[in-house]
Amino acid sequence: MATIVALVGSLTLLVSGLALYVVVSRLAGEPASRTVVRPTGTILMAVRDLARLETNELHIEKVIDLTDKQSRFFGLVDTADAILLIAAGDVTIGVDLSKMGEQDFVVDQQTGAARLMLPAPEVLSTRLDEEHTYVYRRTTGLLAERNEHLESKARQEAVRAIGEAAGEPGTMEKARKQAERQVQQLLEKFGVIHATIGFRPA
């Protein structure tokens, strides 16, 4: 009998305590809270995550005339092994956004204005179009030794020449304008109302 009385007493105290807590909580109201948002580099990280912003793709053809000059009989006779390569290639131009640093991006969160300094456009990749690249002529002199590496050297020269041809000022200016438009559209998605975009010197 004493055990039952003690159990009933404990339950009564527990219920009373819970009721008191509820009443006090309601009288006290909701606890005051304040949310603090610290500025971070979220937008800059999103831009840099694009890594390489491709703006233009060019198809260029070049004629590569490469000659391996040789001499025989102690320099008395000159001869040569020559190749004429018709090369076609594709060049991708754009901006390497991974080169951007924290100092290249400033945003005013109150006005929604931003200042962005992009790396200069550059040739991102150059590749030969194997389907349209071929040896037009190969000439080996009677006394010349055939250079088995001459064609591979001609192809390497073709890649270099095609990439160099794509780096003309007019082409790079078009790449700047295209990159500016693309980055502007990206920043608008993050709430940037007005962006001043510049480019570092090449």
GIMOHU-V155428 format. One record per residue. N is the residue number from 0. OMEGA is omega in whole degrees, -180 to 180 (none if undefined). NEAR is the number of other C-alpha atoms within 8 Angstrom. Layout:
n=N omega=OMEGA near=NEAR
n=N omega=OMEGA near=NEAR
//
This chain:
n=0 omega=179 near=4
n=1 omega=180 near=5
n=2 omega=-179 near=6
n=3 omega=180 near=7
n=4 omega=180 near=8
n=5 omega=-180 near=8
n=6 omega=179 near=8
n=7 omega=179 near=8
n=8 omega=180 near=8
n=9 omega=179 near=8
n=10 omega=180 near=8
n=11 omega=179 near=8
n=12 omega=-179 near=8
n=13 omega=180 near=8
n=14 omega=180 near=8
n=15 omega=179 near=8
n=16 omega=179 near=8
n=17 omega=180 near=8
n=18 omega=179 near=8
n=19 omega=-180 near=8
n=20 omega=180 near=8
n=21 omega=-179 near=8
n=22 omega=-179 near=8
n=23 omega=-180 near=8
n=24 omega=-180 near=8
n=25 omega=179 near=8
n=26 omega=-178 near=6
n=27 omega=-180 near=7
n=28 omega=-179 near=6
n=29 omega=178 near=5
n=30 omega=180 near=5
n=31 omega=179 near=4
n=32 omega=-180 near=4
n=33 omega=-180 near=4
n=34 omega=-179 near=4
n=35 omega=178 near=4
n=36 omega=179 near=4
n=37 omega=180 near=4
n=38 omega=179 near=4
n=39 omega=180 near=4
n=40 omega=-175 near=7
n=41 omega=-177 near=6
n=42 omega=179 near=8
n=43 omega=179 near=9
n=44 omega=180 near=8
n=45 omega=178 near=8
n=46 omega=-178 near=11
n=47 omega=179 near=10
n=48 omega=177 near=8
n=49 omega=178 near=9
n=50 omega=-179 near=9
n=51 omega=180 near=9
n=52 omega=-179 near=10
n=53 omega=-176 near=11
n=54 omega=-177 near=11
n=55 omega=173 near=8
n=56 omega=-176 near=9
n=57 omega=172 near=8
n=58 omega=-173 near=8
n=59 omega=176 near=10
n=60 omega=180 near=9
n=61 omega=173 near=10
n=62 omega=-178 near=9
n=63 omega=179 near=12
n=64 omega=-174 near=9
n=65 omega=-177 near=9
n=66 omega=174 near=8
n=67 omega=-177 near=9
n=68 omega=-178 near=8
n=69 omega=177 near=9
n=70 omega=-178 near=10
n=71 omega=178 near=10
n=72 omega=175 near=6
n=73 omega=177 near=6
n=74 omega=-179 near=7
n=75 omega=-177 near=7
n=76 omega=177 near=8
n=77 omega=178 near=9
n=78 omega=-175 near=12
n=79 omega=171 near=11
n=80 omega=-172 near=16
n=81 omega=178 near=12
n=82 omega=175 near=16
n=83 omega=-175 near=12
n=84 omega=172 near=15
n=85 omega=-173 near=13
n=86 omega=174 near=15
n=87 omega=-178 near=13
n=88 omega=179 near=13
n=89 omega=-178 near=12
n=90 omega=176 near=16
n=91 omega=-180 near=13
n=92 omega=180 near=15
n=93 omega=-176 near=15
n=94 omega=177 near=15
n=95 omega=-175 near=12
n=96 omega=178 near=14
n=97 omega=180 near=9
n=98 omega=-180 near=6
n=99 omega=176 near=10
n=100 omega=-179 near=6
n=101 omega=-178 near=7
n=102 omega=-178 near=5
n=103 omega=-177 near=10
n=104 omega=178 near=11
n=105 omega=-179 near=8
n=106 omega=175 near=8
n=107 omega=-175 near=8
n=108 omega=179 near=6
n=109 omega=-178 near=4
n=110 omega=-178 near=6
n=111 omega=179 near=11
n=112 omega=-178 near=11
n=113 omega=174 near=12
n=114 omega=-174 near=11
n=115 omega=177 near=11
n=116 omega=-176 near=11
n=117 omega=171 near=12
n=118 omega=-180 near=13
n=119 omega=176 near=10
n=120 omega=-179 near=12
n=121 omega=175 near=10
n=122 omega=-178 near=12
n=123 omega=-180 near=11
n=124 omega=176 near=7
n=125 omega=-179 near=12
n=126 omega=178 near=8
n=127 omega=172 near=11
n=128 omega=-173 near=10
n=129 omega=-179 near=7
n=130 omega=-176 near=4
n=131 omega=176 near=8
n=132 omega=-176 near=11
n=133 omega=176 near=8
n=134 omega=-180 near=9
n=135 omega=180 near=8
n=136 omega=176 near=7
n=137 omega=-177 near=9
n=138 omega=178 near=7
n=139 omega=-179 near=10
n=140 omega=-176 near=9
n=141 omega=-179 near=5
n=142 omega=-177 near=6
n=143 omega=174 near=10
n=144 omega=-178 near=7
n=145 omega=-180 near=6
n=146 omega=-176 near=7
n=147 omega=-179 near=5
n=148 omega=-174 near=6
n=149 omega=-180 near=11
n=150 omega=179 near=9
n=151 omega=176 near=7
n=152 omega=178 near=8
n=153 omega=179 near=13
n=154 omega=177 near=10
n=155 omega=178 near=8
n=156 omega=178 near=9
n=157 omega=178 near=13
n=158 omega=180 near=12
n=159 omega=-178 near=8
n=160 omega=179 near=9
n=161 omega=177 near=14
n=162 omega=179 near=11
n=163 omega=179 near=8
n=164 omega=-179 near=7
n=165 omega=-176 near=11
n=166 omega=180 near=10
n=167 omega=-177 near=8
n=168 omega=-179 near=6
n=169 omega=179 near=6
n=170 omega=-179 near=9
n=171 omega=177 near=12
n=172 omega=176 near=8
n=173 omega=179 near=8
n=174 omega=179 near=13
n=175 omega=-179 near=11
n=176 omega=179 near=8
n=177 omega=179 near=9
n=178 omega=180 near=13
n=179 omega=179 near=9
n=180 omega=-177 near=8
n=181 omega=180 near=8
n=182 omega=178 near=9
n=183 omega=179 near=9
n=184 omega=179 near=8
n=185 omega=-178 near=9
n=186 omega=179 near=11
n=187 omega=178 near=9
n=188 omega=178 near=7
n=189 omega=176 near=7
n=190 omega=177 near=7
n=191 omega=-175 near=11
n=192 omega=-178 near=8
n=193 omega=-179 near=7
n=194 omega=173 near=11
n=195 omega=-173 near=7
n=196 omega=177 near=9
n=197 omega=-179 near=7
n=198 omega=174 near=9
n=199 omega=178 near=8
n=200 omega=-180 near=5
n=201 omega=none near=5
//
